[in-house]
Structures are given as C-alpha cells and as structure tokens.
Amino acid sequence: MNIKPIRNDDDLTAAFIRLESIFQAIDGSPEADERDILVTLIEAYENQYYPIHQPDPIEAIKYRMLEKGLTNKDLEPYLGGQSRVSEVLNRKRGLSLKMMKRLHDGLNISYETLMIGV
C-alpha cells in the first residue's frame, strides 16, 4: 500500500484509477484498507475543492416550476395571490413557515432547501 495525499486533480485521477481497481476488495484485506483510506482522501479533496452547495430556495422553486411546467399562477395555492407569488419569486418577500410547508407538501421541495437563509 502506497498512499499519499491528494494535492491536485492529477493526484485525484490517479486515486480514482487505483480505487476502481480495488473497489471490490474483500473486507479485512490490505486492499480493503487501502480502499477505505482512498475514499476518505478523495472525499476530503472534493469537499475542499468541489463543494456541493445547497440550492437557493427561490432557485429551487423556479427549478421545480420548470421541471413540472408550472406557471406563477400554479404557485398561488402554495404562496398566496398573484402579487405574493411575484414578490416571493422576485425576492421582495421571504417565505413564511406556512409557505414552506405547502411547498414541501405540494412540490416536494425539502425543508432544508426552503429554510436556507432563514
């Protein structure tokens, strides 16, 4: 086992190539130990240089609208009247807890996403 830190994308590629070759290693074997260490190193590198951020709540709503072919009018049951929908989508009004619950229940947007920035 010759493990070294992942310092750049070339090291990352090499780690992935090695990981692929030992991925099916039997637990308890030296290869399985190497696999587990490589996974930890790869995750640490990716979290530092390629973090995945939670989507902005309004962008998540707009994405769901696009995905489901919804119009602003279709959001009225979740957000209120036409002017309220417009205010929320234009970031002039925040989401209330009641709105978040309706969006979660009706459009299946996670509470985590809807509560970012609250």
Disulfide bonds with the S-S distance in Angstrom:
none
